[in-house]
Each structure stands twice: as C-alpha cells, then as structure tokens.
Amino acid sequence: MAKFSFDSKTYSDAARLLEAVLAQEPANLSVRLLLARSYYHSAQLSRAEAELRRVLDADPAEDYARLMLGRTLERQGRAEEARPHLRLAAAMAGGEL
C-alpha cells in the first residue's frame, strides 16, 4: 500500500504508511530509503535528511542515499554541505550522476 501511494505521488500518505512499517522493522533500509524519498517529495526536508543520514550510518556505500542527501541539502540552501555528498555519489556510480 505504501509503494502504491508513493507511485501515485501521494507522498505524505506514503510517508505515514512507511513510518508504521518502520516502527515494526527499524533495520529495514529499503523502507527507510523509501520513507526518505517520500519526505523529500513532500517537502519534509529535515525529515528526509534525518532518514538519509540513518541509512548512510548503516550503509555508507549506499550511493542513492548519498545522492539524495546531497540533493536534500541543496534544496535546503546548503550547497556547500551538499557538494561532498554529490561528488561521492557520482564517484560511487562511476561518474554517471
């Protein structure tokens, strides 16, 4: 249901559903990443940032989370802070970002 909400672009609804799933499965990084994306797309940027940092704490090699963190920071007007994350994400993806 959460994936359906996300795919339907009802990001706030998806976030609410994913928060409930995450309460039951706090170590599930794919759920956490989808929650971060839902927050990002619903302009809940500080929440997106927090979730992305949790994903990266658990898996520093998660290049998409690194990219999303960089974009989230940029969107908050924190370009200087975003730059190293975006560079690292590009390097991890073979320079294709």
N, C-alpha and C positions, 0 to 999 in steps of 0.2 A: 504494500500500500504506500509506503514512503517513497519507493522508487517511482511508482506511478505518479504521485504528487510532484516529485521532482521533475519527471519527464513532462508533466503537464504544466510546468512552470509556476506551480503554486508553492513557491519555495518556503514560505512561512509555515504552511501546513506540513510540508515535508520535514522541516526542522522540528516541529512539535512531535511528529511521529518518531523521528530518529532519536530525539532526546530520550523518549521512553525505551527504545531499543537499547540505547547506550547505557541506560541505568541498569539494565539486565546483563549487558555484555560490555563492560567498560574497556576491555582489552581489544575489542574488535576495531582494528584500524581502518578497515574499509567503511564501516559505518561512521566512524569519526570523521573520515575524509569527506564522505557524502554530506554529513552534517555541516562541516566547514564550508563546503560548496553551497549548501542551502543558505547558510548565514550570509555568505558573500553576495549571492544573487538577490537576497532580500535586504541588502544594505545594512546588515548587522555586523559591521566590520570588526569591531573589537571582539565579538564572539568568534568570528571566523579566525581572527588572528590567534586567539587562545587555543582553539581546537587544532589549528595547523601546527602550532608550537608543540602541542601534546603529541601529535603524530610524529613530528620530527625528533622529539625526545626519545620516542620508542623506536623509530626507524630513520636515522639521519640520511640514509640513501634513498629515501622516497622523493624522487625528483619532481613529481607532480605537486606534492605538498610544498616543496621548496619554491616552485614556480608560483603557486597560489599565494604563498606567504608574501613573496615579492610583489605580486600584483595587489594584494590586500594592503600592504604598506604604502604602495604608490597611491592607491585610491584614497588613503587617509592623508595624503600630502607629505608622506615620509619617504621621498625618493632616495635620499642618501642612505637611509636604513635599508631600503629595498634592493639597492644595487648589488650588494654581495650575494644576496639570495638568488637574484635573477641570473647573475653570472655563473653561479654554481649550478643552477638548474640547467642552463644552456650547456655547460661543460658535461654534466651528467648525461644529457640527452644527445651528446655528440655534436653540440653546436647548432642544433636544428630548431631552437626556440625562437 
